[in-house]
Amino acid sequence: MIYRENGQFKTSYGADQQIFPIAQDRYLVLAIIAFAFIGVPMLADEYFFRAILIPFLILSLAALGVNLLVGYCGQITLGAGAFMAIGAYAAYNFLIRVPELPLLAVLILGGLTSAAMGILFGIPSLRVRGLYLAVATLAAQFFWDWAFLRIGWFTNYSSSGSVSVSNLTVFGWDISSPVNKYLFCLAILVVFALIAKNLTRASLGRQWMAIRDMDVAAEVIGIRPMWAKLSAFAVSSFFVGVAGALWGFVHLGSWEPAAFSVDRSFQLLFMVIIGGMGSIVGSFFGAAFIIILPIFLNQFLPALGDLFGIAISTAAVSHAEFIIFGSLIVFFLIVEPHGLARLWATSKEKLRLWPFPH
């Protein structure tokens, strides 16, 4: 078989610890990235960019941030939508109040603002856990929903409560077209995914996982829970904040606080559960699943109804989405808690051992 590492010898510690130690994985990832940058812009149409690809890239980045906190550090959060909103509104205010700042700096500053708020609202994690921590982060969601709706300064005193941005450029490169928006989001996602992968392999990531597995034992061996938990909240909120700024600036262009409601927080958590907690690739699987499933159901269910002579309304399709999402979450929590990423890893392991039994 082609998926074997026979003859791939490592001659240094660095080579043995690289991100993709098997050459086939490395070539596959490079091929996927090359196709995403070169092939997709030549093949996809405008609808595909706007409805699927750009939301997928941005939500993948947000799911990465949530996965770092929930999957790797074991700290539950129901306020990811609020930190997306913080990143979006902070970036908007930096853009209009300091117009000399380039777009990349605005996005990073939005992420840093979200990280600072993540540390603040992560403080309860030092004393509470589980359901109590979930409620504490949910309080952040409701607080910021109220703040962005009622405090006019955040929206530059907009009478409608919505804000908008236009004519976005990066080093003179106009990103108003769907293709350019896609390439810009893809470049940011690749960089952040590489950062996330290296963070989880470094000392900081190992501290997060030790806290997740058994925080008392981690403290006994010298890991500081305060540093580990708050750093996880900060890094996670930074990723989510940048994703929120991209969602507002690049995907929506004009938005209001409802764009980052509690539904968005649950959606991101569902991505992590379905894709796989504690897995970088699981964040991509979960985002793809959540984006593609509603589109598939909107096409498949009415066609199925026509086949059997049953009229299926849009409301029925919408209700079916909720039913299927709930069923899948229960299924993955019971049958495969590690999500789609675990199924992918098992498939690769079987390929490595084929035709011998596993």
C-alpha positions as CSV (number, residue, x, y, z in Angstrom):
1,M,0.0,0.0,0.0
2,I,1.0,3.6,-0.5
3,Y,0.4,4.6,3.1
4,R,3.4,3.0,4.8
5,E,6.4,4.5,6.5
6,N,8.8,1.6,5.7
7,G,12.3,3.0,5.0
8,Q,11.6,6.4,6.4
9,F,14.3,6.7,9.0
10,K,14.8,9.6,11.3
11,T,18.4,10.7,12.0
12,S,17.6,13.6,14.5
13,Y,15.3,14.4,17.4
14,G,13.9,17.3,15.4
15,A,13.0,15.0,12.4
16,D,11.3,12.5,14.8
17,Q,9.2,15.3,16.4
18,Q,8.1,17.1,13.2
19,I,4.4,17.9,12.7
20,F,4.0,15.2,10.0
21,P,6.6,12.5,10.6
22,I,5.2,10.3,7.8
23,A,6.1,11.6,4.4
24,Q,2.7,10.7,2.9
25,D,0.9,12.9,5.4
26,R,3.3,15.8,4.6
27,Y,2.8,15.5,0.9
28,L,-1.0,15.1,1.3
29,V,-1.3,18.3,3.4
30,L,0.9,20.3,1.0
31,A,-1.1,19.1,-1.9
32,I,-4.4,20.1,-0.2
33,I,-3.0,23.5,0.6
34,A,-1.7,24.0,-3.0
35,F,-5.0,22.9,-4.4
36,A,-6.9,25.3,-2.0
37,F,-4.7,28.2,-3.1
38,I,-4.5,27.4,-6.9
39,G,-7.2,25.0,-7.9
40,V,-10.2,26.2,-5.9
41,P,-10.1,29.8,-7.3
42,M,-10.2,28.4,-10.8
43,L,-13.0,25.9,-10.2
44,A,-15.5,27.5,-7.7
45,D,-18.1,30.0,-8.6
46,E,-19.2,33.1,-6.6
47,Y,-22.0,31.3,-4.7
48,F,-19.6,28.6,-3.6
49,F,-17.2,31.2,-2.2
50,R,-19.9,33.2,-0.4
51,A,-22.1,30.4,0.9
52,I,-19.6,27.6,1.7
53,L,-15.9,28.3,1.4
54,I,-15.5,31.7,3.2
55,P,-17.8,30.7,6.1
56,F,-16.0,27.4,6.4
57,L,-12.6,29.0,6.7
58,I,-13.7,31.6,9.3
59,L,-15.6,29.1,11.4
60,S,-12.7,26.7,11.2
61,L,-10.5,29.3,12.7
62,A,-13.1,30.0,15.5
63,A,-13.5,26.2,16.1
64,L,-9.7,25.9,16.4
65,G,-9.8,28.5,19.2
66,V,-12.7,26.7,21.0
67,N,-10.9,23.4,20.6
68,L,-7.7,24.7,22.2
69,L,-9.8,25.6,25.3
70,V,-12.3,22.8,25.4
71,G,-10.5,19.9,23.8
72,Y,-6.9,20.5,24.9
73,C,-7.4,22.3,28.3
74,G,-10.7,20.8,29.3
75,Q,-12.3,24.1,30.2
76,I,-15.9,24.3,28.9
77,T,-17.1,27.5,27.3
78,L,-20.5,28.7,26.1
79,G,-19.4,32.3,25.4
80,A,-17.4,31.8,22.1
81,G,-19.9,34.0,20.3
82,A,-19.3,36.8,22.7
83,F,-15.5,36.7,22.1
84,M,-16.2,36.7,18.3
85,A,-18.2,39.8,18.8
86,I,-15.5,41.4,21.0
87,G,-13.0,40.8,18.2
88,A,-15.3,42.2,15.5
89,Y,-16.3,45.3,17.4
90,A,-12.8,46.0,18.7
91,A,-11.4,45.7,15.2
92,Y,-14.2,48.0,13.9
93,N,-13.4,50.7,16.5
94,F,-9.6,50.5,15.9
95,L,-10.4,50.9,12.1
96,I,-12.6,54.0,12.4
97,R,-10.7,55.7,15.3
98,V,-7.1,55.0,14.1
99,P,-7.6,55.0,10.2
100,E,-3.8,54.8,9.7
101,L,-3.7,51.2,10.9
102,P,-3.4,48.5,8.2
103,L,-6.1,45.8,8.1
104,L,-3.9,43.0,9.5
105,A,-3.0,45.2,12.5
106,V,-6.7,45.9,13.1
107,L,-7.5,42.2,13.0
108,I,-4.7,41.3,15.4
109,L,-5.7,44.1,17.8
110,G,-9.2,42.9,17.7
111,G,-7.9,39.4,18.6
112,L,-5.8,40.8,21.4
113,T,-8.7,42.7,22.9
114,S,-10.7,39.5,22.8
115,A,-7.8,37.7,24.5
116,A,-7.7,40.3,27.3
117,M,-11.5,39.8,27.9
118,G,-10.9,36.0,27.7
119,I,-8.5,36.2,30.6
120,L,-10.9,38.4,32.6
121,F,-13.9,36.0,32.1
122,G,-11.5,33.0,32.5
123,I,-10.7,33.9,36.1
124,P,-13.7,31.9,37.5
125,S,-12.1,28.7,36.0
126,L,-9.5,29.0,38.8
127,R,-12.2,28.1,41.3
128,V,-15.1,26.4,39.5
129,R,-15.3,23.8,36.7
130,G,-17.9,21.9,34.6
131,L,-21.4,23.2,34.6
132,Y,-20.5,26.2,36.9
133,L,-17.8,27.3,34.5
134,A,-20.2,26.9,31.5
135,V,-22.6,29.2,33.3
136,A,-19.9,31.8,34.0
137,T,-18.9,31.9,30.3
138,L,-22.6,32.0,29.3
139,A,-22.8,35.1,31.5
140,A,-20.1,36.7,29.4
141,Q,-22.2,36.0,26.3
142,F,-25.3,37.7,27.7
143,F,-23.3,40.6,29.1
144,W,-21.6,41.5,25.8
145,D,-24.8,40.9,23.8
146,W,-26.3,43.6,26.0
147,A,-23.3,45.9,25.9
148,F,-23.0,46.0,22.1
149,L,-26.7,46.5,21.8
150,R,-27.1,49.3,24.4
151,I,-23.8,51.1,24.6
152,G,-23.6,53.4,21.5
153,W,-19.9,54.0,21.6
154,F,-19.2,50.4,20.4
155,T,-21.2,51.0,17.2
156,N,-20.1,54.6,16.8
157,Y,-23.6,55.7,17.8
158,S,-25.2,54.1,14.8
159,S,-29.0,54.7,14.9
160,S,-29.8,51.3,13.5
161,G,-27.3,49.5,15.9
162,S,-25.5,47.9,12.9
163,V,-22.0,48.7,11.7
164,S,-20.4,48.2,8.3
165,V,-17.0,48.3,6.7
166,S,-16.0,48.5,3.0
167,N,-13.0,49.0,0.6
168,L,-10.8,46.6,2.5
169,T,-7.2,46.4,1.3
170,V,-4.1,44.5,2.6
171,F,-0.8,46.1,1.5
172,G,-2.6,47.6,-1.5
173,W,-4.4,44.4,-2.4
174,D,-8.1,44.9,-2.8
175,I,-10.0,42.0,-1.1
176,S,-13.6,43.1,-2.0
177,S,-14.1,40.2,-4.5
178,P,-15.2,36.8,-3.3
179,V,-12.0,35.1,-4.6
180,N,-9.7,37.6,-2.9
181,K,-11.7,37.3,0.4
182,Y,-11.3,33.5,0.2
183,L,-7.6,33.7,-0.4
184,F,-7.1,36.2,2.4
185,C,-9.1,34.0,4.9
186,L,-7.3,30.9,3.7
187,A,-3.8,32.5,4.2
188,I,-4.8,33.5,7.8
189,L,-6.3,30.1,8.6
190,V,-3.1,28.3,7.4
191,V,-0.9,30.5,9.6
192,F,-3.1,30.1,12.6
193,A,-3.5,26.4,12.2
194,L,0.3,26.0,12.1
195,I,0.5,28.1,15.2
196,A,-2.1,26.0,17.0
197,K,-0.5,22.7,16.0
198,N,2.9,23.9,17.3
199,L,1.3,25.3,20.5
200,T,-0.3,21.9,21.3
201,R,3.0,20.1,20.7
202,A,5.0,22.6,22.9
203,S,5.4,22.8,26.6
204,L,2.3,25.1,26.9
205,G,0.1,22.5,25.1
206,R,1.3,19.7,27.3
207,Q,0.5,21.8,30.4
208,W,-3.1,22.3,29.0
209,M,-3.5,18.6,28.5
210,A,-2.2,17.8,31.9
211,I,-4.7,20.2,33.5
212,R,-7.4,18.6,31.3
213,D,-6.6,15.0,32.3
214,M,-6.1,15.6,36.1
215,D,-5.5,19.1,37.4
216,V,-4.6,18.0,40.9
217,A,-1.8,15.7,39.6
218,A,-0.6,18.4,37.2
219,E,-0.3,20.8,40.1
220,V,1.7,18.2,42.1
221,I,4.3,17.8,39.3
222,G,4.8,21.6,39.2
223,I,2.3,22.9,36.6
224,R,0.6,26.1,37.7
225,P,-3.1,25.8,37.1
226,M,-3.6,29.6,37.0
227,W,-1.1,30.1,34.2
228,A,-2.3,27.0,32.3
229,K,-6.0,27.9,32.4
230,L,-5.7,31.6,31.8
231,S,-3.2,31.1,29.0
232,A,-5.7,28.7,27.4
233,F,-8.5,31.3,27.7
234,A,-6.2,34.0,26.3
235,V,-5.0,32.0,23.2
236,S,-8.5,30.6,22.6
237,S,-10.1,34.0,22.8
238,F,-7.4,35.5,20.5
239,F,-8.2,32.9,17.8
240,V,-11.9,33.4,18.2
241,G,-11.6,37.2,18.3
242,V,-9.7,37.2,15.0
243,A,-12.3,34.9,13.5
244,G,-15.0,37.2,14.7
245,A,-13.3,40.2,13.0
246,L,-13.0,38.2,9.8
247,W,-16.7,37.2,10.1
248,G,-17.8,40.8,10.4
249,F,-15.3,42.5,8.0
250,V,-14.9,39.8,5.3
251,H,-18.0,37.6,5.3
252,L,-20.8,40.0,6.4
253,G,-19.5,43.5,5.7
254,S,-22.3,44.8,7.8
255,W,-23.5,43.3,11.0
256,E,-25.3,43.8,14.3
257,P,-24.9,42.0,17.7
258,A,-27.4,39.3,16.7
259,A,-24.7,38.0,14.3
260,F,-22.8,36.8,17.4
261,S,-25.6,35.5,19.6
262,V,-25.6,32.5,21.9
263,D,-26.6,30.4,18.9
264,R,-23.1,31.0,17.5
265,S,-21.5,29.9,20.7
266,F,-23.5,26.6,20.6
267,Q,-22.7,26.2,16.9
268,L,-18.9,26.4,17.6
269,L,-19.2,24.0,20.5
270,F,-21.1,21.5,18.3
271,M,-18.3,21.8,15.7
272,V,-15.7,20.7,18.3
273,I,-17.9,17.9,19.6
274,I,-18.7,16.5,16.2
275,G,-15.3,17.1,14.7
276,G,-13.3,15.8,17.6
277,M,-12.2,17.4,20.9
278,G,-8.4,17.7,21.3
279,S,-7.7,17.5,17.5
280,I,-6.6,20.2,15.2
281,V,-8.0,18.4,12.1
282,G,-11.2,17.8,14.0
283,S,-11.9,21.5,14.0
284,F,-11.9,21.5,10.2
285,F,-14.1,18.4,10.0
286,G,-16.6,19.9,12.4
287,A,-16.8,23.2,10.6
288,A,-17.2,21.5,7.2
289,F,-20.0,19.3,8.7
290,I,-21.9,22.2,10.2
291,I,-21.6,24.3,7.1
292,I,-22.4,21.6,4.5
293,L,-25.2,19.7,6.4
294,P,-27.8,22.5,6.2
295,I,-27.1,23.1,2.5
296,F,-27.4,19.4,1.9
297,L,-30.7,19.1,3.8
298,N,-32.2,22.1,2.0
299,Q,-31.5,20.3,-1.3
300,F,-32.1,16.7,-0.3
301,L,-35.2,16.8,1.8
302,P,-37.4,18.7,-0.7
303,A,-36.2,16.3,-3.5
304,L,-37.0,13.3,-1.3
305,G,-40.5,14.7,-0.6
306,D,-41.1,15.2,-4.3
307,L,-40.0,11.6,-4.9
308,F,-42.7,10.3,-2.6
309,G,-45.3,13.0,-3.4
310,I,-44.9,14.9,-0.1
311,A,-44.6,18.6,0.1
312,I,-41.8,19.6,2.5
313,S,-41.8,23.2,3.6
314,T,-38.8,25.3,4.5
315,A,-39.9,25.3,8.2
316,A,-39.9,21.5,8.2
317,V,-36.4,21.5,6.7
318,S,-35.3,23.9,9.4
319,H,-36.8,21.7,12.2
320,A,-35.1,18.7,10.6
321,E,-31.8,20.4,10.9
322,F,-32.2,20.8,14.7
323,I,-33.4,17.2,15.1
324,I,-30.4,15.9,13.1
325,F,-27.9,18.1,14.9
326,G,-29.2,17.0,18.3
327,S,-29.2,13.4,17.3
328,L,-25.6,13.6,15.9
329,I,-24.3,15.3,19.0
330,V,-25.8,12.6,21.3
331,F,-24.5,9.9,18.9
332,F,-20.9,11.2,18.9
333,L,-20.9,11.8,22.7
334,I,-22.0,8.2,23.3
335,V,-20.5,6.2,20.4
336,E,-17.4,8.2,19.4
337,P,-16.6,11.0,21.9
338,H,-13.5,11.9,19.9
339,G,-15.6,12.7,16.8
340,L,-14.8,12.5,13.2
341,A,-11.1,13.1,13.8
342,R,-11.0,9.7,15.6
343,L,-12.6,8.0,12.7
344,W,-10.1,9.5,10.4
345,A,-7.2,8.4,12.6
346,T,-8.6,4.9,12.8
347,S,-8.9,4.8,9.0
348,K,-5.3,5.8,8.6
349,E,-4.1,3.2,11.1
350,K,-5.9,0.5,9.2
351,L,-4.3,1.6,6.0
352,R,-0.9,1.4,7.6
353,L,-1.5,-2.2,8.8
354,W,-3.5,-3.5,5.8
355,P,-3.8,-6.4,5.0
356,F,-2.9,-7.5,8.5
357,P,-5.6,-7.5,11.2
358,H,-5.9,-4.5,13.5
